[in-house]
Amino acid sequence: MADGSVAGWVWVVFTLGAATAQTFRNAAQRSLVERLGTVGATHVRFIFGLPFALLILWTVWLVFGDVPRLTLTSVGWTATGAVSQIAATALMLAAMRERSFVVSTAYIKTEPVQVAVFAAVFLGERITTSLAAAIVIATAGVLALSWPSRMGREIYSWRPALLGVAAGGFFALSAVGFRGGITALDSGDFVPAATLTLVISLSIQTVLLSAWLLIRQPKTLIAIFRLWRVSAPAGFLGAFASEMWFLAFAIQNPAKVRTLALVEILIAGIISRRLFSQTPSLRDIAGMALVCFGMILLFNG
């Protein structure tokens, strides 16, 4: 779907762009949880992201002159990814209500290991020894870097741990589903295929959650639109991040994409107050070293 020279480097740009936008989107969504609840805050990224995704698709159509035809296989994979992403986002926000943003993110960042397993089982993606080592080492580094220094009784509570790891699992399944949906399209270029898959995914997610809220929580659906000044930016960031993810998935193994995305927490840690204003601990240094070593293996595997 993309030639080797393109796939060799541009997926890195897409992944870093997606990870950056996703960090801000997660923060925006988290601020809405108290006012809209978990499901309402989850829906914001879909219902406000769809118009932006349609605008992106229209732009792609103008540039490329066409979009690929949908297939049942593509829709099936995309639907799997869409439903999994709904569950993952809801679980992520629920975990963030239980524990701090950083701790929840650490749990969720077990995702690359799960992506590698799902991609190998369902898509037949080849997982080399060096890629497997990169995934495990980088994930271990992220866990070491992001784990709180003070050991409180609640840190190891089973509930946020279970919610976070489950969220990572569903995010992993969604990545595999979207990769399957994109590659199942008969398209000569990866950009239209990725963008069309994004629109189909957001359409499914918007219809499902809108119907659920209309039946179960109509007041929440109304509140979402009343908070449009906060919700619209979250939707834009969600659509932009998803477009970047889908472009990366179109040309690269999703396990590689999600492993590179671990640098998100490394960057956040470096600029955070804990590392910016204080001398890094030995565990911080070890965590950063593991992430960096994992990245080296990732690009040389």
C-alpha positions in Angstrom: 0.0 0.0 0.0 3.1 2.2 0.4 6.5 1.7 -1.1 9.4 0.7 1.2 11.1 4.1 1.1 8.0 5.8 2.4 7.2 3.2 5.0 10.8 3.3 6.2 10.5 6.8 7.8 7.2 8.6 7.4 5.3 6.3 9.8 7.6 7.7 12.5 6.3 11.2 11.8 2.7 10.1 11.8 3.2 8.2 15.1 4.8 11.1 16.9 2.1 13.5 15.6 -0.6 11.1 16.8 1.0 10.6 20.2 1.3 14.3 20.8 -2.3 15.1 19.8 -3.6 12.1 21.8 -1.9 13.4 25.0 -3.7 16.7 24.7 -7.0 15.0 23.7 -6.8 12.7 26.8 -6.3 15.7 29.1 -9.3 17.5 27.5 -11.5 14.4 27.8 -10.5 13.8 31.4 -11.7 17.3 32.3 -15.1 16.4 31.0 -15.6 13.2 33.0 -16.9 15.0 36.1 -19.5 16.9 34.1 -20.5 14.3 31.5 -19.6 11.0 33.2 -17.4 8.3 31.6 -19.7 7.5 28.6 -20.4 11.1 27.9 -16.7 12.1 27.9 -16.0 9.0 25.8 -18.5 10.1 23.2 -17.0 13.6 22.8 -14.1 12.3 20.8 -16.4 10.5 18.4 -19.4 12.8 17.8 -17.2 16.0 17.6 -14.5 14.1 15.8 -16.7 12.9 12.9 -17.2 16.3 11.2 -13.5 16.9 11.2 -12.9 13.5 9.8 -15.4 14.1 7.0 -13.6 17.4 6.2 -10.3 15.5 6.0 -11.9 12.9 3.7 -13.2 15.6 1.5 -9.8 17.2 1.3 -8.2 13.8 0.4 -10.8 13.3 -2.3 -9.9 16.7 -3.8 -6.2 15.9 -3.8 -6.3 12.2 -4.9 -9.4 12.4 -7.0 -11.0 9.2 -5.6 -11.5 7.1 -2.5 -11.5 3.2 -2.4 -14.6 1.1 -2.5 -15.6 -0.5 0.8 -15.6 -4.2 1.2 -17.4 -6.4 3.7 -14.0 -7.6 5.1 -12.8 -4.0 5.5 -16.1 -2.9 7.3 -15.9 -6.0 9.5 -12.4 -5.2 10.7 -13.1 -1.5 11.1 -16.3 -2.3 13.1 -14.2 -4.5 15.4 -11.7 -1.7 15.9 -14.4 0.9 16.4 -16.2 -1.1 19.1 -12.9 -2.0 20.8 -11.9 1.6 20.9 -15.2 2.6 22.6 -14.5 0.1 25.3 -10.9 1.1 25.6 -11.6 4.8 25.9 -14.3 4.2 28.5 -12.0 1.9 30.5 -9.2 4.4 30.3 -11.3 7.3 31.6 -12.6 5.0 34.4 -9.1 4.1 35.4 -8.1 7.8 35.4 -11.0 8.5 37.9 -9.6 5.8 40.2 -5.9 6.8 40.0 -3.7 9.7 38.8 -3.2 10.4 35.1 0.3 9.1 35.0 -0.3 5.9 36.9 -3.3 5.1 34.6 -1.2 5.8 31.6 1.5 3.4 32.8 -1.1 0.6 33.1 -2.5 1.4 29.6 1.0 1.4 28.1 1.2 -2.3 28.4 -0.7 -2.1 25.1 2.3 -2.7 22.7 2.9 -6.2 24.2 -0.8 -7.0 23.6 -0.7 -5.5 20.1 2.1 -7.7 19.1 0.3 -10.8 20.2 -3.0 -9.8 18.5 -1.3 -8.7 15.3 0.6 -12.0 15.1 -2.6 -14.1 15.8 -5.2 -12.2 13.7 -3.2 -10.5 10.9 -0.2 -12.8 10.6 2.2 -9.9 11.2 5.7 -11.1 11.6 7.2 -10.4 15.1 11.0 -10.7 14.9 13.1 -11.4 18.0 14.5 -7.9 18.0 11.0 -6.4 17.7 9.8 -8.5 20.6 12.8 -7.5 22.7 12.2 -3.8 21.8 8.5 -4.0 22.9 9.3 -5.7 26.2 12.3 -3.5 27.1 10.6 -0.2 26.1 7.4 -1.2 28.0 9.5 -2.0 31.1 11.2 1.3 30.9 7.9 3.2 30.7 6.5 1.4 33.7 9.7 2.2 35.7 9.7 5.8 34.6 6.0 6.5 35.3 5.5 4.6 38.5 5.1 6.8 41.6 8.0 6.9 44.0 5.8 6.8 47.1 4.2 3.5 47.8 0.7 4.1 49.0 -1.8 1.4 49.8 -4.0 2.5 46.8 -1.2 2.3 44.2 -1.5 -1.4 43.7 -5.2 -1.6 44.1 -6.5 -4.2 41.7 -9.4 -2.1 40.3 -7.4 0.7 38.5 -4.8 -1.9 37.5 -7.4 -4.1 36.0 -9.1 -1.2 34.3 -5.9 0.2 32.9 -4.6 -3.2 31.5 -8.0 -4.0 30.1 -8.0 -0.6 28.4 -4.6 -1.4 26.9 -5.9 -4.7 25.7 -8.9 -3.1 23.9 -6.7 -0.4 22.4 -4.5 -3.2 21.1 -7.5 -4.9 19.6 -8.6 -1.7 18.0 -5.2 -1.1 16.4 -5.3 -4.5 14.9 -8.9 -4.0 13.7 -8.0 -0.7 12.0 -4.9 -2.1 10.4 -7.0 -5.0 9.1 -9.7 -2.6 7.8 -7.2 -0.4 6.0 -5.3 -3.2 4.3 -8.5 -4.9 3.2 -9.3 -1.9 1.0 -8.4 -2.1 -2.7 -6.5 1.2 -2.9 -3.3 2.2 -4.6 -2.5 4.8 -2.0 -2.5 4.5 1.7 -3.8 8.0 2.5 -7.4 7.5 1.0 -7.6 4.0 2.5 -6.6 5.2 6.0 -8.9 8.3 5.9 -12.0 6.4 4.6 -11.4 3.8 7.4 -11.3 6.6 9.9 -14.6 8.0 8.7 -16.3 4.6 8.8 -15.0 4.0 12.3 -16.1 7.3 13.7 -19.5 6.9 12.0 -20.1 3.5 13.7 -18.9 4.9 17.0 -21.1 8.0 16.8 -24.2 6.1 15.9 -23.7 3.4 18.6 -23.0 5.8 21.5 -25.5 8.4 20.4 -28.3 5.7 20.3 -27.2 4.4 23.7 -27.2 7.9 25.3 -30.5 8.8 23.7 -32.1 5.8 25.3 -30.3 5.6 28.6 -28.9 9.1 29.3 -30.6 11.8 27.1 -29.6 14.6 29.5 -26.0 13.6 29.0 -26.3 13.9 25.2 -27.8 17.4 25.6 -25.0 18.3 28.0 -22.4 17.2 25.4 -23.6 19.8 23.0 -24.0 22.5 25.6 -20.3 22.0 26.4 -19.3 22.3 22.8 -16.6 24.9 23.5 -14.7 22.3 25.4 -15.9 19.3 23.4 -15.1 20.6 19.9 -11.4 21.0 20.5 -11.3 17.5 22.0 -13.1 16.2 18.9 -10.6 17.9 16.6 -7.6 16.6 18.5 -9.2 13.1 18.5 -9.8 13.2 14.7 -6.3 14.5 14.0 -4.7 11.9 16.3 -6.8 9.1 14.8 -5.9 10.2 11.2 -2.2 10.1 12.1 -2.6 6.7 13.8 -4.4 5.3 10.8 -1.8 6.6 8.3 0.9 4.9 10.4 -1.1 1.7 10.6 -1.5 1.7 6.8 2.2 1.4 6.2 3.7 -0.2 9.3 3.2 -3.1 11.7 0.9 -1.8 14.5 3.2 -3.4 17.1 6.0 -1.1 15.9 3.7 1.9 15.8 2.4 1.4 19.3 5.9 0.7 20.7 7.3 4.0 19.2 4.3 5.7 20.8 5.8 4.9 24.2 8.1 7.9 23.8 5.0 10.0 24.7 5.4 9.2 28.4 9.2 9.7 28.2 8.8 13.2 26.7 6.1 14.0 29.3 8.4 12.8 32.1 11.4 14.9 30.9 9.4 18.1 30.9 7.4 17.4 34.0 8.1 19.1 37.3 9.3 15.9 38.8 12.2 15.6 36.4 12.6 19.2 35.4 13.1 20.7 38.9 14.7 17.8 40.6 17.6 15.4 40.1 16.4 12.3 38.4 16.4 9.2 40.6 18.3 6.0 39.6 15.0 4.5 38.7 14.2 7.5 36.4 17.5 7.1 34.7 17.1 3.3 34.3 13.6 3.8 32.9 14.8 6.4 30.3 17.7 4.1 29.4 15.4 1.2 28.8 13.0 3.2 26.7 15.9 4.6 24.6 17.4 1.1 24.2 14.0 -0.2 23.2 13.8 2.5 20.5 17.2 1.6 19.2 16.2 -2.0 18.8 12.9 -1.0 17.2 14.6 1.0 14.4 17.3 -1.6 13.9 15.1 -4.7 14.0 
